[in-house]
Every structure is written in structure tokens, then in C-alpha cells.
Amino acid sequence: MERKEILTALNGIFSVVLNKENLQLDESMSTDDIDNWDSLTNMTIISEIERLWGVHFKLRDIIRMKNIGDMIDTILAKSQQ
């Protein structure tokens, strides 16, 4: 699995959860850059990621994810376990 594939899938998840059709994520984006990405929508996003990739995040994993790039790194690490 490549970073670009994960980014594309994340873009789909974020678009649906945040109801933003034209959203284009990049690895440097964080909650400060995306309207409506708050703690509640973050938990929905995390749940969708876990379902799609069949992984489980611990609380410390979630806390360490500061931007989309960190999220991709965590997905890659968890999916290789």
C-alpha cells in the first residue's frame, strides 16, 4: 500500500464525514486547515479508517496524529503488524 493510495482513500472518508465534496487533502493539513474537523468528527473518521483498513488505534496513536501525514504513517505502521 502506498501513501498516495491511502491519501486518496482518506480524502473519500473526510469528504463523506465532513460533507465536503471538493475537499483535497494533503499531508500537511491538520484540524486547523479543515472546517468542521473537530473532536466528534475525528472519532467518526478514526472509526471509518479502522473499518476500512482493519486496524485498531490506541488512544496514544490518535493523540500522536497531528496532521494527515501522521495519520498515513500510523495507518501504514498498523497495517503492517
mmCIF file of the N, C-alpha and C atoms, coordinates in Angstrom:
data_MODEL
# 
_entry.id   MODEL 
# 
loop_
_atom_site.group_PDB 
_atom_site.id 
_atom_site.type_symbol 
_atom_site.label_atom_id 
_atom_site.label_alt_id 
_atom_site.label_comp_id 
_atom_site.label_asym_id 
_atom_site.label_entity_id 
_atom_site.label_seq_id 
_atom_site.pdbx_PDB_ins_code 
_atom_site.Cartn_x 
_atom_site.Cartn_y 
_atom_site.Cartn_z 
_atom_site.occupancy 
_atom_site.B_iso_or_equiv 
_atom_site.pdbx_formal_charge 
_atom_site.auth_seq_id 
_atom_site.auth_comp_id 
_atom_site.auth_asym_id 
_atom_site.auth_atom_id 
_atom_site.pdbx_PDB_model_num 
ATOM 1   N N  . MET A 1 1  ? 0.845   -1.170 0.000  1.00 0.00 ? 1  MET A N  1 
ATOM 2   C CA . MET A 1 1  ? 0.000   0.000  0.000  1.00 0.00 ? 1  MET A CA 1 
ATOM 3   C C  . MET A 1 1  ? 0.898   1.245  0.000  1.00 0.00 ? 1  MET A C  1 
ATOM 4   N N  . GLU A 1 2  ? 0.572   2.173  -0.848 1.00 0.00 ? 2  GLU A N  1 
ATOM 5   C CA . GLU A 1 2  ? 1.375   3.385  -0.969 1.00 0.00 ? 2  GLU A CA 1 
ATOM 6   C C  . GLU A 1 2  ? 0.682   4.580  -0.321 1.00 0.00 ? 2  GLU A C  1 
ATOM 7   N N  . ARG A 1 3  ? 1.486   5.569  0.021  1.00 0.00 ? 3  ARG A N  1 
ATOM 8   C CA . ARG A 1 3  ? 0.971   6.772  0.663  1.00 0.00 ? 3  ARG A CA 1 
ATOM 9   C C  . ARG A 1 3  ? -0.114  7.437  -0.176 1.00 0.00 ? 3  ARG A C  1 
ATOM 10  N N  . LYS A 1 4  ? 0.105   7.475  -1.481 1.00 0.00 ? 4  LYS A N  1 
ATOM 11  C CA . LYS A 1 4  ? -0.852  8.135  -2.365 1.00 0.00 ? 4  LYS A CA 1 
ATOM 12  C C  . LYS A 1 4  ? -2.209  7.420  -2.338 1.00 0.00 ? 4  LYS A C  1 
ATOM 13  N N  . GLU A 1 5  ? -2.184  6.084  -2.288 1.00 0.00 ? 5  GLU A N  1 
ATOM 14  C CA . GLU A 1 5  ? -3.431  5.312  -2.209 1.00 0.00 ? 5  GLU A CA 1 
ATOM 15  C C  . GLU A 1 5  ? -4.167  5.608  -0.903 1.00 0.00 ? 5  GLU A C  1 
ATOM 16  N N  . ILE A 1 6  ? -3.415  5.677  0.172  1.00 0.00 ? 6  ILE A N  1 
ATOM 17  C CA . ILE A 1 6  ? -4.020  5.972  1.475  1.00 0.00 ? 6  ILE A CA 1 
ATOM 18  C C  . ILE A 1 6  ? -4.594  7.378  1.474  1.00 0.00 ? 6  ILE A C  1 
ATOM 19  N N  . LEU A 1 7  ? -3.854  8.331  0.928  1.00 0.00 ? 7  LEU A N  1 
ATOM 20  C CA . LEU A 1 7  ? -4.335  9.714  0.865  1.00 0.00 ? 7  LEU A CA 1 
ATOM 21  C C  . LEU A 1 7  ? -5.632  9.804  0.072  1.00 0.00 ? 7  LEU A C  1 
ATOM 22  N N  . THR A 1 8  ? -5.720  9.078  -1.027 1.00 0.00 ? 8  THR A N  1 
ATOM 23  C CA . THR A 1 8  ? -6.941  9.076  -1.840 1.00 0.00 ? 8  THR A CA 1 
ATOM 24  C C  . THR A 1 8  ? -8.115  8.510  -1.037 1.00 0.00 ? 8  THR A C  1 
ATOM 25  N N  . ALA A 1 9  ? -7.876  7.404  -0.335 1.00 0.00 ? 9  ALA A N  1 
ATOM 26  C CA . ALA A 1 9  ? -8.938  6.803  0.480  1.00 0.00 ? 9  ALA A CA 1 
ATOM 27  C C  . ALA A 1 9  ? -9.341  7.727  1.622  1.00 0.00 ? 9  ALA A C  1 
ATOM 28  N N  . LEU A 1 10 ? -8.352  8.352  2.263  1.00 0.00 ? 10 LEU A N  1 
ATOM 29  C CA . LEU A 1 10 ? -8.652  9.306  3.338  1.00 0.00 ? 10 LEU A CA 1 
ATOM 30  C C  . LEU A 1 10 ? -9.470  10.475 2.814  1.00 0.00 ? 10 LEU A C  1 
ATOM 31  N N  . ASN A 1 11 ? -9.146  10.928 1.618  1.00 0.00 ? 11 ASN A N  1 
ATOM 32  C CA . ASN A 1 11 ? -9.896  12.035 1.021  1.00 0.00 ? 11 ASN A CA 1 
ATOM 33  C C  . ASN A 1 11 ? -11.377 11.659 0.892  1.00 0.00 ? 11 ASN A C  1 
ATOM 34  N N  . GLY A 1 12 ? -11.636 10.433 0.492  1.00 0.00 ? 12 GLY A N  1 
ATOM 35  C CA . GLY A 1 12 ? -13.019 9.965  0.391  1.00 0.00 ? 12 GLY A CA 1 
ATOM 36  C C  . GLY A 1 12 ? -13.709 9.929  1.739  1.00 0.00 ? 12 GLY A C  1 
ATOM 37  N N  . ILE A 1 13 ? -13.015 9.409  2.745  1.00 0.00 ? 13 ILE A N  1 
ATOM 38  C CA . ILE A 1 13 ? -13.585 9.341  4.098  1.00 0.00 ? 13 ILE A CA 1 
ATOM 39  C C  . ILE A 1 13 ? -13.886 10.745 4.616  1.00 0.00 ? 13 ILE A C  1 
ATOM 40  N N  . PHE A 1 14 ? -12.918 11.633 4.527  1.00 0.00 ? 14 PHE A N  1 
ATOM 41  C CA . PHE A 1 14 ? -13.103 13.002 5.017  1.00 0.00 ? 14 PHE A CA 1 
ATOM 42  C C  . PHE A 1 14 ? -14.241 13.702 4.267  1.00 0.00 ? 14 PHE A C  1 
ATOM 43  N N  . SER A 1 15 ? -14.309 13.503 2.962  1.00 0.00 ? 15 SER A N  1 
ATOM 44  C CA . SER A 1 15 ? -15.359 14.150 2.165  1.00 0.00 ? 15 SER A CA 1 
ATOM 45  C C  . SER A 1 15 ? -16.744 13.737 2.636  1.00 0.00 ? 15 SER A C  1 
ATOM 46  N N  . VAL A 1 16 ? -16.914 12.443 2.911  1.00 0.00 ? 16 VAL A N  1 
ATOM 47  C CA . VAL A 1 16 ? -18.221 11.948 3.357  1.00 0.00 ? 16 VAL A CA 1 
ATOM 48  C C  . VAL A 1 16 ? -18.515 12.410 4.779  1.00 0.00 ? 16 VAL A C  1 
ATOM 49  N N  . VAL A 1 17 ? -17.585 12.198 5.693  1.00 0.00 ? 17 VAL A N  1 
ATOM 50  C CA . VAL A 1 17 ? -17.816 12.527 7.102  1.00 0.00 ? 17 VAL A CA 1 
ATOM 51  C C  . VAL A 1 17 ? -18.042 14.025 7.299  1.00 0.00 ? 17 VAL A C  1 
ATOM 52  N N  . LEU A 1 18 ? -17.249 14.837 6.594  1.00 0.00 ? 18 LEU A N  1 
ATOM 53  C CA . LEU A 1 18 ? -17.357 16.293 6.769  1.00 0.00 ? 18 LEU A CA 1 
ATOM 54  C C  . LEU A 1 18 ? -18.322 16.942 5.789  1.00 0.00 ? 18 LEU A C  1 
ATOM 55  N N  . ASN A 1 19 ? -18.903 16.119 4.899  1.00 0.00 ? 19 ASN A N  1 
ATOM 56  C CA . ASN A 1 19 ? -19.853 16.592 3.902  1.00 0.00 ? 19 ASN A CA 1 
ATOM 57  C C  . ASN A 1 19 ? -19.248 17.718 3.052  1.00 0.00 ? 19 ASN A C  1 
ATOM 58  N N  . LYS A 1 20 ? -18.044 17.447 2.526  1.00 0.00 ? 20 LYS A N  1 
ATOM 59  C CA . LYS A 1 20 ? -17.324 18.421 1.696  1.00 0.00 ? 20 LYS A CA 1 
ATOM 60  C C  . LYS A 1 20 ? -16.899 17.721 0.406  1.00 0.00 ? 20 LYS A C  1 
ATOM 61  N N  . GLU A 1 21 ? -17.680 17.905 -0.640 1.00 0.00 ? 21 GLU A N  1 
ATOM 62  C CA . GLU A 1 21 ? -17.429 17.246 -1.920 1.00 0.00 ? 21 GLU A CA 1 
ATOM 63  C C  . GLU A 1 21 ? -16.081 17.566 -2.542 1.00 0.00 ? 21 GLU A C  1 
ATOM 64  N N  . ASN A 1 22 ? -15.671 18.804 -2.498 1.00 0.00 ? 22 ASN A N  1 
ATOM 65  C CA . ASN A 1 22 ? -14.481 19.249 -3.213 1.00 0.00 ? 22 ASN A CA 1 
ATOM 66  C C  . ASN A 1 22 ? -13.223 19.276 -2.342 1.00 0.00 ? 22 ASN A C  1 
ATOM 67  N N  . LEU A 1 23 ? -13.225 18.557 -1.246 1.00 0.00 ? 23 LEU A N  1 
ATOM 68  C CA . LEU A 1 23 ? -12.084 18.544 -0.347 1.00 0.00 ? 23 LEU A CA 1 
ATOM 69  C C  . LEU A 1 23 ? -10.888 17.862 -1.014 1.00 0.00 ? 23 LEU A C  1 
ATOM 70  N N  . GLN A 1 24 ? -9.737  18.483 -0.932 1.00 0.00 ? 24 GLN A N  1 
ATOM 71  C CA . GLN A 1 24 ? -8.487  17.911 -1.444 1.00 0.00 ? 24 GLN A CA 1 
ATOM 72  C C  . GLN A 1 24 ? -7.459  17.933 -0.323 1.00 0.00 ? 24 GLN A C  1 
ATOM 73  N N  . LEU A 1 25 ? -7.227  16.775 0.277  1.00 0.00 ? 25 LEU A N  1 
ATOM 74  C CA . LEU A 1 25 ? -6.284  16.686 1.384  1.00 0.00 ? 25 LEU A CA 1 
ATOM 75  C C  . LEU A 1 25 ? -4.849  16.674 0.889  1.00 0.00 ? 25 LEU A C  1 
ATOM 76  N N  . ASP A 1 26 ? -3.960  17.176 1.715  1.00 0.00 ? 26 ASP A N  1 
ATOM 77  C CA . ASP A 1 26 ? -2.533  16.944 1.517  1.00 0.00 ? 26 ASP A CA 1 
ATOM 78  C C  . ASP A 1 26 ? -1.938  16.602 2.883  1.00 0.00 ? 26 ASP A C  1 
ATOM 79  N N  . GLU A 1 27 ? -0.747  16.061 2.887  1.00 0.00 ? 27 GLU A N  1 
ATOM 80  C CA . GLU A 1 27 ? -0.169  15.506 4.110  1.00 0.00 ? 27 GLU A CA 1 
ATOM 81  C C  . GLU A 1 27 ? 0.081   16.515 5.213  1.00 0.00 ? 27 GLU A C  1 
ATOM 82  N N  . SER A 1 28 ? 0.189   17.782 4.880  1.00 0.00 ? 28 SER A N  1 
ATOM 83  C CA . SER A 1 28 ? 0.468   18.788 5.904  1.00 0.00 ? 28 SER A CA 1 
ATOM 84  C C  . SER A 1 28 ? -0.793  19.320 6.583  1.00 0.00 ? 28 SER A C  1 
ATOM 85  N N  . MET A 1 29 ? -1.962  18.974 6.073  1.00 0.00 ? 29 MET A N  1 
ATOM 86  C CA . MET A 1 29 ? -3.211  19.523 6.620  1.00 0.00 ? 29 MET A CA 1 
ATOM 87  C C  . MET A 1 29 ? -3.505  18.962 8.011  1.00 0.00 ? 29 MET A C  1 
ATOM 88  N N  . SER A 1 30 ? -4.061  19.845 8.847  1.00 0.00 ? 30 SER A N  1 
ATOM 89  C CA . SER A 1 30 ? -4.454  19.474 10.206 1.00 0.00 ? 30 SER A CA 1 
ATOM 90  C C  . SER A 1 30 ? -5.858  19.999 10.479 1.00 0.00 ? 30 SER A C  1 
ATOM 91  N N  . THR A 1 31 ? -6.296  19.830 11.700 1.00 0.00 ? 31 THR A N  1 
ATOM 92  C CA . THR A 1 31 ? -7.636  20.315 12.056 1.00 0.00 ? 31 THR A CA 1 
ATOM 93  C C  . THR A 1 31 ? -7.776  21.822 11.852 1.00 0.00 ? 31 THR A C  1 
ATOM 94  N N  . ASP A 1 32 ? -6.661  22.539 11.926 1.00 0.00 ? 32 ASP A N  1 
ATOM 95  C CA . ASP A 1 32 ? -6.706  23.987 11.715 1.00 0.00 ? 32 ASP A CA 1 
ATOM 96  C C  . ASP A 1 32 ? -7.040  24.354 10.275 1.00 0.00 ? 32 ASP A C  1 
ATOM 97  N N  . ASP A 1 33 ? -6.772  23.447 9.348  1.00 0.00 ? 33 ASP A N  1 
ATOM 98  C CA . ASP A 1 33 ? -6.942  23.721 7.923  1.00 0.00 ? 33 ASP A CA 1 
ATOM 99  C C  . ASP A 1 33 ? -8.284  23.273 7.348  1.00 0.00 ? 33 ASP A C  1 
ATOM 100 N N  . ILE A 1 34 ? -9.015  22.444 8.092  1.00 0.00 ? 34 ILE A N  1 
ATOM 101 C CA . ILE A 1 34 ? -10.230 21.836 7.541  1.00 0.00 ? 34 ILE A CA 1 
ATOM 102 C C  . ILE A 1 34 ? -11.413 22.177 8.432  1.00 0.00 ? 34 ILE A C  1 
ATOM 103 N N  . ASP A 1 35 ? -12.361 22.934 7.871  1.00 0.00 ? 35 ASP A N  1 
ATOM 104 C CA . ASP A 1 35 ? -13.564 23.306 8.614  1.00 0.00 ? 35 ASP A CA 1 
ATOM 105 C C  . ASP A 1 35 ? -14.342 22.058 9.023  1.00 0.00 ? 35 ASP A C  1 
ATOM 106 N N  . ASN A 1 36 ? -14.903 22.098 10.204 1.00 0.00 ? 36 ASN A N  1 
ATOM 107 C CA . ASN A 1 36 ? -15.746 21.047 10.766 1.00 0.00 ? 36 ASN A CA 1 
ATOM 108 C C  . ASN A 1 36 ? -14.992 19.796 11.205 1.00 0.00 ? 36 ASN A C  1 
ATOM 109 N N  . TRP A 1 37 ? -13.663 19.777 11.094 1.00 0.00 ? 37 TRP A N  1 
ATOM 110 C CA . TRP A 1 37 ? -12.906 18.638 11.610 1.00 0.00 ? 37 TRP A CA 1 
ATOM 111 C C  . TRP A 1 37 ? -12.639 18.922 13.085 1.00 0.00 ? 37 TRP A C  1 
ATOM 112 N N  . ASP A 1 38 ? -13.520 18.412 13.928 1.00 0.00 ? 38 ASP A N  1 
ATOM 113 C CA . ASP A 1 38 ? -13.414 18.621 15.366 1.00 0.00 ? 38 ASP A CA 1 
ATOM 114 C C  . ASP A 1 38 ? -13.299 17.263 16.057 1.00 0.00 ? 38 ASP A C  1 
ATOM 115 N N  . SER A 1 39 ? -13.376 17.264 17.373 1.00 0.00 ? 39 SER A N  1 
ATOM 116 C CA . SER A 1 39 ? -13.179 16.015 18.115 1.00 0.00 ? 39 SER A CA 1 
ATOM 117 C C  . SER A 1 39 ? -14.247 14.980 17.793 1.00 0.00 ? 39 SER A C  1 
ATOM 118 N N  . LEU A 1 40 ? -15.476 15.404 17.578 1.00 0.00 ? 40 LEU A N  1 
ATOM 119 C CA . LEU A 1 40 ? -16.542 14.453 17.260 1.00 0.00 ? 40 LEU A CA 1 
ATOM 120 C C  . LEU A 1 40 ? -16.378 13.853 15.870 1.00 0.00 ? 40 LEU A C  1 
ATOM 121 N N  . THR A 1 41 ? -16.139 14.697 14.886 1.00 0.00 ? 41 THR A N  1 
ATOM 122 C CA . THR A 1 41 ? -15.953 14.162 13.532 1.00 0.00 ? 41 THR A CA 1 
ATOM 123 C C  . THR A 1 41 ? -14.656 13.362 13.450 1.00 0.00 ? 41 THR A C  1 
ATOM 124 N N  . ASN A 1 42 ? -13.665 13.719 14.267 1.00 0.00 ? 42 ASN A N  1 
ATOM 125 C CA . ASN A 1 42 ? -12.416 12.963 14.271 1.00 0.00 ? 42 ASN A CA 1 
ATOM 126 C C  . ASN A 1 42 ? -12.660 11.515 14.687 1.00 0.00 ? 42 ASN A C  1 
ATOM 127 N N  . MET A 1 43 ? -13.512 11.302 15.670 1.00 0.00 ? 43 MET A N  1 
ATOM 128 C CA . MET A 1 43 ? -13.795 9.933  16.118 1.00 0.00 ? 43 MET A CA 1 
ATOM 129 C C  . MET A 1 43 ? -14.521 9.150  15.020 1.00 0.00 ? 43 MET A C  1 
ATOM 130 N N  . THR A 1 44 ? -15.389 9.794  14.261 1.00 0.00 ? 44 THR A N  1 
ATOM 131 C CA . THR A 1 44 ? -16.050 9.135  13.138 1.00 0.00 ? 44 THR A CA 1 
ATOM 132 C C  . THR A 1 44 ? -15.029 8.790  12.061 1.00 0.00 ? 44 THR A C  1 
ATOM 133 N N  . ILE A 1 45 ? -14.125 9.715  11.786 1.00 0.00 ? 45 ILE A N  1 
ATOM 134 C CA . ILE A 1 45 ? -13.066 9.478  10.792 1.00 0.00 ? 45 ILE A CA 1 
ATOM 135 C C  . ILE A 1 45 ? -12.194 8.306  11.235 1.00 0.00 ? 45 ILE A C  1 
ATOM 136 N N  . ILE A 1 46 ? -11.791 8.291  12.495 1.00 0.00 ? 46 ILE A N  1 
ATOM 137 C CA . ILE A 1 46 ? -10.959 7.204  13.025 1.00 0.00 ? 46 ILE A CA 1 
ATOM 138 C C  . ILE A 1 46 ? -11.688 5.875  12.896 1.00 0.00 ? 46 ILE A C  1 
ATOM 139 N N  . SER A 1 47 ? -12.968 5.865  13.233 1.00 0.00 ? 47 SER A N  1 
ATOM 140 C CA . SER A 1 47 ? -13.769 4.646  13.123 1.00 0.00 ? 47 SER A CA 1 
ATOM 141 C C  . SER A 1 47 ? -13.823 4.136  11.685 1.00 0.00 ? 47 SER A C  1 
ATOM 142 N N  . GLU A 1 48 ? -13.992 5.035  10.736 1.00 0.00 ? 48 GLU A N  1 
ATOM 143 C CA . GLU A 1 48 ? -14.039 4.658  9.321  1.00 0.00 ? 48 GLU A CA 1 
ATOM 144 C C  . GLU A 1 48 ? -12.680 4.134  8.846  1.00 0.00 ? 48 GLU A C  1 
ATOM 145 N N  . ILE A 1 49 ? -11.603 4.748  9.311  1.00 0.00 ? 49 ILE A N  1 
ATOM 146 C CA . ILE A 1 49 ? -10.256 4.277  8.964  1.00 0.00 ? 49 ILE A CA 1 
ATOM 147 C C  . ILE A 1 49 ? -10.045 2.864  9.509  1.00 0.00 ? 49 ILE A C  1 
ATOM 148 N N  . GLU A 1 50 ? -10.411 2.657  10.766 1.00 0.00 ? 50 GLU A N  1 
ATOM 149 C CA . GLU A 1 50 ? -10.246 1.333  11.377 1.00 0.00 ? 50 GLU A CA 1 
ATOM 150 C C  . GLU A 1 50 ? -11.036 0.277  10.615 1.00 0.00 ? 50 GLU A C  1 
ATOM 151 N N  . ARG A 1 51 ? -12.240 0.624  10.213 1.00 0.00 ? 51 ARG A N  1 
ATOM 152 C CA . ARG A 1 51 ? -13.080 -0.314 9.469  1.00 0.00 ? 51 ARG A CA 1 
ATOM 153 C C  . ARG A 1 51 ? -12.486 -0.616 8.099  1.00 0.00 ? 51 ARG A C  1 
ATOM 154 N N  . LEU A 1 52 ? -12.073 0.417  7.378  1.00 0.00 ? 52 LEU A N  1 
ATOM 155 C CA . LEU A 1 52 ? -11.573 0.243  6.021  1.00 0.00 ? 52 LEU A CA 1 
ATOM 156 C C  . LEU A 1 52 ? -10.284 -0.574 5.977  1.00 0.00 ? 52 LEU A C  1 
ATOM 157 N N  . TRP A 1 53 ? -9.352  -0.284 6.877  1.00 0.00 ? 53 TRP A N  1 
ATOM 158 C CA . TRP A 1 53 ? -8.058  -0.967 6.854  1.00 0.00 ? 53 TRP A CA 1 
ATOM 159 C C  . TRP A 1 53 ? -7.963  -2.141 7.824  1.00 0.00 ? 53 TRP A C  1 
ATOM 160 N N  . GLY A 1 54 ? -8.999  -2.370 8.618  1.00 0.00 ? 54 GLY A N  1 
ATOM 161 C CA . GLY A 1 54 ? -8.981  -3.482 9.558  1.00 0.00 ? 54 GLY A CA 1 
ATOM 162 C C  . GLY A 1 54 ? -7.911  -3.333 10.634 1.00 0.00 ? 54 GLY A C  1 
ATOM 163 N N  . VAL A 1 55 ? -7.729  -2.101 11.090 1.00 0.00 ? 55 VAL A N  1 
ATOM 164 C CA . VAL A 1 55 ? -6.741  -1.821 12.132 1.00 0.00 ? 55 VAL A CA 1 
ATOM 165 C C  . VAL A 1 55 ? -7.455  -1.276 13.363 1.00 0.00 ? 55 VAL A C  1 
ATOM 166 N N  . HIS A 1 56 ? -6.714  -1.199 14.462 1.00 0.00 ? 56 HIS A N  1 
ATOM 167 C CA . HIS A 1 56 ? -7.269  -0.602 15.676 1.00 0.00 ? 56 HIS A CA 1 
ATOM 168 C C  . HIS A 1 56 ? -6.250  0.372  16.240 1.00 0.00 ? 56 HIS A C  1 
ATOM 169 N N  . PHE A 1 57 ? -6.687  1.597  16.495 1.00 0.00 ? 57 PHE A N  1 
ATOM 170 C CA . PHE A 1 57 ? -5.822  2.616  17.061 1.00 0.00 ? 57 PHE A CA 1 
ATOM 171 C C  . PHE A 1 57 ? -6.002  2.674  18.566 1.00 0.00 ? 57 PHE A C  1 
ATOM 172 N N  . LYS A 1 58 ? -4.892  2.778  19.268 1.00 0.00 ? 58 LYS A N  1 
ATOM 173 C CA . LYS A 1 58 ? -4.928  3.041  20.701 1.00 0.00 ? 58 LYS A CA 1 
ATOM 174 C C  . LYS A 1 58 ? -5.037  4.555  20.876 1.00 0.00 ? 58 LYS A C  1 
ATOM 175 N N  . LEU A 1 59 ? -5.426  4.963  22.066 1.00 0.00 ? 59 LEU A N  1 
ATOM 176 C CA . LEU A 1 59 ? -5.573  6.396  22.339 1.00 0.00 ? 59 LEU A CA 1 
ATOM 177 C C  . LEU A 1 59 ? -4.275  7.148  22.044 1.00 0.00 ? 59 LEU A C  1 
ATOM 178 N N  . ARG A 1 60 ? -3.148  6.569  22.412 1.00 0.00 ? 60 ARG A N  1 
ATOM 179 C CA . ARG A 1 60 ? -1.869  7.255  22.172 1.00 0.00 ? 60 ARG A CA 1 
ATOM 180 C C  . ARG A 1 60 ? -1.591  7.424  20.684 1.00 0.00 ? 60 ARG A C  1 
ATOM 181 N N  . ASP A 1 61 ? -2.056  6.463  19.850 1.00 0.00 ? 61 ASP A N  1 
ATOM 182 C CA . ASP A 1 61 ? -1.907  6.599  18.396 1.00 0.00 ? 61 ASP A CA 1 
ATOM 183 C C  . ASP A 1 61 ? -2.690  7.811  17.899 1.00 0.00 ? 61 ASP A C  1 
ATOM 184 N N  . ILE A 1 62 ? -3.904  7.935  18.383 1.00 0.00 ? 62 ILE A N  1 
ATOM 185 C CA . ILE A 1 62 ? -4.781  9.026  17.955 1.00 0.00 ? 62 ILE A CA 1 
ATOM 186 C C  . ILE A 1 62 ? -4.204  10.377 18.386 1.00 0.00 ? 62 ILE A C  1 
ATOM 187 N N  . ILE A 1 63 ? -3.693  10.436 19.608 1.00 0.00 ? 63 ILE A N  1 
ATOM 188 C CA . ILE A 1 63 ? -3.127  11.685 20.130 1.00 0.00 ? 63 ILE A CA 1 
ATOM 189 C C  . ILE A 1 63 ? -1.905  12.115 19.318 1.00 0.00 ? 63 ILE A C  1 
ATOM 190 N N  . ARG A 1 64 ? -1.122  11.159 18.853 1.00 0.00 ? 64 ARG A N  1 
ATOM 191 C CA . ARG A 1 64 ? 0.103   11.466 18.092 1.00 0.00 ? 64 ARG A CA 1 
ATOM 192 C C  . ARG A 1 64 ? -0.167  11.955 16.669 1.00 0.00 ? 64 ARG A C  1 
ATOM 193 N N  . MET A 1 65 ? -1.363  11.706 16.163 1.00 0.00 ? 65 MET A N  1 
ATOM 194 C CA . MET A 1 65 ? -1.688  12.120 14.794 1.00 0.00 ? 65 MET A CA 1 
ATOM 195 C C  . MET A 1 65 ? -2.024  13.610 14.777 1.00 0.00 ? 65 MET A C  1 
ATOM 196 N N  . LYS A 1 66 ? -1.065  14.423 14.359 1.00 0.00 ? 66 LYS A N  1 
ATOM 197 C CA . LYS A 1 66 ? -1.243  15.877 14.346 1.00 0.00 ? 66 LYS A CA 1 
ATOM 198 C C  . LYS A 1 66 ? -1.681  16.405 12.983 1.00 0.00 ? 66 LYS A C  1 
ATOM 199 N N  . ASN A 1 67 ? -1.491  15.600 11.935 1.00 0.00 ? 67 ASN A N  1 
ATOM 200 C CA . ASN A 1 67 ? -1.880  16.022 10.582 1.00 0.00 ? 67 ASN A CA 1 
ATOM 201 C C  . ASN A 1 67 ? -2.137  14.787 9.722  1.00 0.00 ? 67 ASN A C  1 
ATOM 202 N N  . ILE A 1 68 ? -2.496  15.003 8.481  1.00 0.00 ? 68 ILE A N  1 
ATOM 203 C CA . ILE A 1 68 ? -2.822  13.899 7.576  1.00 0.00 ? 68 ILE A CA 1 
ATOM 204 C C  . ILE A 1 68 ? -1.609  12.995 7.352  1.00 0.00 ? 68 ILE A C  1 
ATOM 205 N N  . GLY A 1 69 ? -0.422  13.572 7.262  1.00 0.00 ? 69 GLY A N  1 
ATOM 206 C CA . GLY A 1 69 ? 0.797   12.780 7.085  1.00 0.00 ? 69 GLY A CA 1 
ATOM 207 C C  . GLY A 1 69 ? 1.018   11.827 8.245  1.00 0.00 ? 69 GLY A C  1 
ATOM 208 N N  . ASP A 1 70 ? 0.805   12.299 9.479  1.00 0.00 ? 70 ASP A N  1 
ATOM 209 C CA . ASP A 1 70 ? 0.923   11.434 10.652 1.00 0.00 ? 70 ASP A CA 1 
ATOM 210 C C  . ASP A 1 70 ? -0.115  10.322 10.602 1.00 0.00 ? 70 ASP A C  1 
ATOM 211 N N  . MET A 1 71 ? -1.302  10.648 10.121 1.00 0.00 ? 71 MET A N  1 
ATOM 212 C CA . MET A 1 71 ? -2.359  9.663  10.003 1.00 0.00 ? 71 MET A CA 1 
ATOM 213 C C  . MET A 1 71 ? -1.944  8.563  9.019  1.00 0.00 ? 71 MET A C  1 
ATOM 214 N N  . ILE A 1 72 ? -1.369  8.957  7.897  1.00 0.00 ? 72 ILE A N  1 
ATOM 215 C CA . ILE A 1 72 ? -0.900  7.993  6.901  1.00 0.00 ? 72 ILE A CA 1 
ATOM 216 C C  . ILE A 1 72 ? 0.207   7.118  7.496  1.00 0.00 ? 72 ILE A C  1 
ATOM 217 N N  . ASP A 1 73 ? 1.151   7.734  8.206  1.00 0.00 ? 73 ASP A N  1 
ATOM 218 C CA . ASP A 1 73 ? 2.229   6.970  8.844  1.00 0.00 ? 73 ASP A CA 1 
ATOM 219 C C  . ASP A 1 73 ? 1.665   5.922  9.799  1.00 0.00 ? 73 ASP A C  1 
ATOM 220 N N  . THR A 1 74 ? 0.672   6.306  10.577 1.00 0.00 ? 74 THR A N  1 
ATOM 221 C CA . THR A 1 74 ? 0.076   5.399  11.553 1.00 0.00 ? 74 THR A CA 1 
ATOM 222 C C  . THR A 1 74 ? -0.677  4.269  10.859 1.00 0.00 ? 74 THR A C  1 
ATOM 223 N N  . ILE A 1 75 ? -1.407  4.582  9.806  1.00 0.00 ? 75 ILE A N  1 
ATOM 224 C CA . ILE A 1 75 ? -2.116  3.545  9.044  1.00 0.00 ? 75 ILE A CA 1 
ATOM 225 C C  . ILE A 1 75 ? -1.115  2.549  8.460  1.00 0.00 ? 75 ILE A C  1 
ATOM 226 N N  . LEU A 1 76 ? -0.043  3.048  7.880  1.00 0.00 ? 76 LEU A N  1 
ATOM 227 C CA . LEU A 1 76 ? 0.980   2.166  7.322  1.00 0.00 ? 76 LEU A CA 1 
ATOM 228 C C  . LEU A 1 76 ? 1.579   1.268  8.391  1.00 0.00 ? 76 LEU A C  1 
ATOM 229 N N  . ALA A 1 77 ? 1.918   1.834  9.534  1.00 0.00 ? 77 ALA A N  1 
ATOM 230 C CA . ALA A 1 77 ? 2.520   1.053  10.625 1.00 0.00 ? 77 ALA A CA 1 
ATOM 231 C C  . ALA A 1 77 ? 1.550   -0.009 11.142 1.00 0.00 ? 77 ALA A C  1 
ATOM 232 N N  . LYS A 1 78 ? 0.301   0.369  11.329 1.00 0.00 ? 78 LYS A N  1 
ATOM 233 C CA . LYS A 1 78 ? -0.690  -0.573 11.870 1.00 0.00 ? 78 LYS A CA 1 
ATOM 234 C C  . LYS A 1 78 ? -1.041  -1.676 10.861 1.00 0.00 ? 78 LYS A C  1 
ATOM 235 N N  . SER A 1 79 ? -1.081  -1.330 9.599  1.00 0.00 ? 79 SER A N  1 
ATOM 236 C CA . SER A 1 79 ? -1.477  -2.328 8.592  1.00 0.00 ? 79 SER A CA 1 
ATOM 237 C C  . SER A 1 79 ? -0.364  -3.329 8.303  1.00 0.00 ? 79 SER A C  1 
ATOM 238 N N  . GLN A 1 80 ? 0.856   -3.039 8.749  1.00 0.00 ? 80 GLN A N  1 
ATOM 239 C CA . GLN A 1 80 ? 1.981   -3.957 8.549  1.00 0.00 ? 80 GLN A CA 1 
ATOM 240 C C  . GLN A 1 80 ? 2.191   -4.863 9.752  1.00 0.00 ? 80 GLN A C  1 
ATOM 241 N N  . GLN A 1 81 ? 1.426   -4.691 10.803 1.00 0.00 ? 81 GLN A N  1 
ATOM 242 C CA . GLN A 1 81 ? 1.582   -5.507 12.009 1.00 0.00 ? 81 GLN A CA 1 
ATOM 243 C C  . GLN A 1 81 ? 0.922   -6.854 11.848 1.00 0.00 ? 81 GLN A C  1 
# 
